[in-house]
Amino acid sequence: MLPLYSQSICRPYIGTPLRCVRSVLRLGILAAMAVATVAAGDDRELVKLPEPMQAHMLGNMRDHLATLNELLKLVAKEEYKPAAELAEARLGMSSLGLHGAAHMAPFMPQPMQEMGTGMHHAASRFALVATDADVERSKASLQQVTAALQEVTATCVACHSAYRIH
């Protein structure tokens, strides 16, 4: 994984976080379009879940996406403390009970479970980095926040690239 801040996309925008976040969002949209383009020949592993659990998992993922969207907004406004609190509460290790992770895990392949746990760990690490950035307030801390958030989304991309539930 290469952190986004080290790539050319964000380097010109350091000091203007909103422009960097917009560039990252554009890349995400392009990636989603690429995934949709190959959906006809979808070779991801199908994970069969009972219907109620499938609906529950999709709801969790929509909540994760909404949370990521809110985190991007908060980071763009340099509101790191609220971003840290939100990330830990809704995505971090503290959120496992909220998402019913224990009863979902037995239905997932082991690598999928590990990716999910990896996402929750990455979100908790993001919360720590964002908390530090709230105190430091520097270009370096913005880069660290952006990199930590990218680690969260990288686990999402990895899992969604490997698995599908319908």
C-alpha positions as a Python dict, from the first residue, in 0.01 Angstrom:
ca = {
    (1, 'M'): (0, 0, 0),
    (2, 'L'): (135, 338, -98),
    (3, 'P'): (0, 623, 109),
    (4, 'L'): (-185, 878, -101),
    (5, 'Y'): (13, 1169, 31),
    (6, 'S'): (330, 1032, -125),
    (7, 'Q'): (168, 1016, -466),
    (8, 'S'): (148, 1303, -709),
    (9, 'I'): (-228, 1340, -665),
    (10, 'C'): (-211, 1507, -323),
    (11, 'R'): (139, 1650, -318),
    (12, 'P'): (43, 1965, -516),
    (13, 'Y'): (-248, 2026, -278),
    (14, 'I'): (-74, 2007, 58),
    (15, 'G'): (-200, 2302, 253),
    (16, 'T'): (-538, 2287, 79),
    (17, 'P'): (-696, 1969, 217),
    (18, 'L'): (-1031, 2017, 45),
    (19, 'R'): (-871, 2001, -302),
    (20, 'C'): (-680, 1688, -205),
    (21, 'V'): (-995, 1523, -66),
    (22, 'R'): (-1181, 1611, -386),
    (23, 'S'): (-906, 1448, -592),
    (24, 'V'): (-920, 1136, -377),
    (25, 'L'): (-1300, 1125, -415),
    (26, 'R'): (-1267, 1151, -793),
    (27, 'L'): (-1028, 856, -790),
    (28, 'G'): (-1275, 659, -579),
    (29, 'I'): (-1556, 728, -824),
    (30, 'L'): (-1336, 618, -1113),
    (31, 'A'): (-1248, 298, -926),
    (32, 'A'): (-1616, 228, -859),
    (33, 'M'): (-1694, 279, -1227),
    (34, 'A'): (-1416, 37, -1320),
    (35, 'V'): (-1557, -225, -1083),
    (36, 'A'): (-1905, -177, -1229),
    (37, 'T'): (-1768, -218, -1581),
    (38, 'V'): (-1633, -565, -1506),
    (39, 'A'): (-1937, -676, -1304),
    (40, 'A'): (-2067, -885, -1593),
    (41, 'G'): (-1765, -1114, -1562),
    (42, 'D'): (-1754, -1095, -1181),
    (43, 'D'): (-1500, -1349, -1057),
    (44, 'R'): (-1511, -1247, -690),
    (45, 'E'): (-1587, -1521, -441),
    (46, 'L'): (-1957, -1545, -358),
    (47, 'V'): (-2021, -1552, 15),
    (48, 'K'): (-2364, -1700, 77),
    (49, 'L'): (-2543, -1554, 375),
    (50, 'P'): (-2894, -1608, 510),
    (51, 'E'): (-3115, -1325, 381),
    (52, 'P'): (-3144, -1140, 716),
    (53, 'M'): (-2766, -1148, 757),
    (54, 'Q'): (-2712, -1032, 400),
    (55, 'A'): (-2941, -734, 464),
    (56, 'H'): (-2761, -666, 793),
    (57, 'M'): (-2419, -676, 624),
    (58, 'L'): (-2531, -444, 344),
    (59, 'G'): (-2669, -204, 604),
    (60, 'N'): (-2337, -211, 789),
    (61, 'M'): (-2146, -138, 469),
    (62, 'R'): (-2376, 152, 383),
    (63, 'D'): (-2315, 289, 733),
    (64, 'H'): (-1939, 247, 683),
    (65, 'L'): (-1960, 438, 355),
    (66, 'A'): (-2166, 717, 512),
    (67, 'T'): (-1913, 736, 796),
    (68, 'L'): (-1622, 755, 551),
    (69, 'N'): (-1800, 1037, 370),
    (70, 'E'): (-1844, 1226, 696),
    (71, 'L'): (-1478, 1165, 786),
    (72, 'L'): (-1368, 1312, 454),
    (73, 'K'): (-1580, 1619, 525),
    (74, 'L'): (-1436, 1659, 874),
    (75, 'V'): (-1077, 1612, 755),
    (76, 'A'): (-1132, 1866, 475),
    (77, 'K'): (-1246, 2115, 741),
    (78, 'E'): (-948, 2016, 961),
    (79, 'E'): (-1185, 1905, 1237),
    (80, 'Y'): (-964, 1620, 1353),
    (81, 'K'): (-1101, 1556, 1703),
    (82, 'P'): (-1460, 1501, 1584),
    (83, 'A'): (-1321, 1285, 1301),
    (84, 'A'): (-1130, 1074, 1552),
    (85, 'E'): (-1436, 1030, 1772),
    (86, 'L'): (-1658, 938, 1477),
    (87, 'A'): (-1406, 693, 1333),
    (88, 'E'): (-1363, 509, 1660),
    (89, 'A'): (-1734, 499, 1742),
    (90, 'R'): (-1861, 389, 1399),
    (91, 'L'): (-1566, 208, 1237),
    (92, 'G'): (-1301, 138, 1500),
    (93, 'M'): (-1259, -159, 1728),
    (94, 'S'): (-1508, 3, 1965),
    (95, 'S'): (-1781, -37, 1702),
    (96, 'L'): (-1772, -417, 1675),
    (97, 'G'): (-2072, -467, 1904),
    (98, 'L'): (-2270, -204, 1713),
    (99, 'H'): (-2221, -397, 1389),
    (100, 'G'): (-2289, -744, 1528),
    (101, 'A'): (-1947, -866, 1415),
    (102, 'A'): (-1947, -1174, 1639),
    (103, 'H'): (-2260, -1329, 1487),
    (104, 'M'): (-2159, -1236, 1128),
    (105, 'A'): (-1804, -1372, 1134),
    (106, 'P'): (-1887, -1748, 1125),
    (107, 'F'): (-2052, -1701, 785),
    (108, 'M'): (-1747, -1537, 629),
    (109, 'P'): (-1434, -1701, 488),
    (110, 'Q'): (-1133, -1651, 716),
    (111, 'P'): (-957, -1403, 483),
    (112, 'M'): (-1277, -1195, 466),
    (113, 'Q'): (-1296, -1194, 846),
    (114, 'E'): (-933, -1080, 860),
    (115, 'M'): (-999, -798, 613),
    (116, 'G'): (-1296, -680, 820),
    (117, 'T'): (-1093, -688, 1140),
    (118, 'G'): (-814, -509, 955),
    (119, 'M'): (-1054, -231, 859),
    (120, 'H'): (-1165, -187, 1221),
    (121, 'H'): (-801, -179, 1339),
    (122, 'A'): (-713, 73, 1066),
    (123, 'A'): (-1004, 294, 1174),
    (124, 'S'): (-882, 286, 1535),
    (125, 'R'): (-531, 378, 1415),
    (126, 'F'): (-684, 664, 1212),
    (127, 'A'): (-859, 787, 1529),
    (128, 'L'): (-525, 799, 1712),
    (129, 'V'): (-354, 982, 1424),
    (130, 'A'): (-641, 1230, 1395),
    (131, 'T'): (-630, 1294, 1771),
    (132, 'D'): (-258, 1371, 1744),
    (133, 'A'): (-321, 1596, 1441),
    (134, 'D'): (-576, 1794, 1642),
    (135, 'V'): (-291, 1892, 1874),
    (136, 'E'): (-5, 1927, 1624),
    (137, 'R'): (-184, 2105, 1335),
    (138, 'S'): (92, 2082, 1072),
    (139, 'K'): (134, 1982, 710),
    (140, 'A'): (296, 1659, 831),
    (141, 'S'): (-3, 1580, 1053),
    (142, 'L'): (-242, 1637, 761),
    (143, 'Q'): (-34, 1394, 556),
    (144, 'Q'): (-48, 1138, 836),
    (145, 'V'): (-426, 1178, 870),
    (146, 'T'): (-473, 1133, 495),
    (147, 'A'): (-248, 828, 491),
    (148, 'A'): (-428, 671, 788),
    (149, 'L'): (-767, 728, 626),
    (150, 'Q'): (-640, 570, 305),
    (151, 'E'): (-543, 259, 505),
    (152, 'V'): (-906, 229, 611),
    (153, 'T'): (-1039, 256, 258),
    (154, 'A'): (-770, 22, 125),
    (155, 'T'): (-914, -260, 337),
    (156, 'C'): (-1260, -185, 198),
    (157, 'V'): (-1128, -198, -158),
    (158, 'A'): (-943, -525, -92),
    (159, 'C'): (-1249, -697, 51),
    (160, 'H'): (-1490, -568, -212),
    (161, 'S'): (-1244, -676, -481),
    (162, 'A'): (-1227, -1030, -345),
    (163, 'Y'): (-1581, -1101, -224),
    (164, 'R'): (-1945, -1045, -310),
    (165, 'I'): (-2262, -1142, -127),
    (166, 'H'): (-2502, -1153, -421),
}
